[in-house]
Amino acid sequence: MRVTLTDGSIFRSLMVVLLLAAGMAGCNTMEGFGRDVESAGEEIEDQAD
C-alpha cells in the first residue's frame, strides 16, 4: 500500500497538527501583547498621578 498526501487520514492528521501549532503560537503572541498594553496603561496612570 502506497501512502500519499491525498490519503484522507494522513492529510487530516497533518492539518490538525498544523492548526494546533498555529493556535498555540497565537496564544503566546496575544498574551505578550496583553502584557504590553497593560504595562503601557500603568505608565499612563503613573504619569497622570
Steps between C-alpha positions, in 0.01 A plus 500: 500500500638836399429798727461844345396841628167453328421220745224653714620382841859621458393834355247550782762416766746743346240776495412441866867521602551820300187663644600410855848641447359823355254530787768457762723758332207743481426462872857584593498803272169633636616444859812707434293770329268513801793550735635781280164679499465458876848639555428800278176565690680492832758750368219735396340469843833575670551809284147623582565484875 
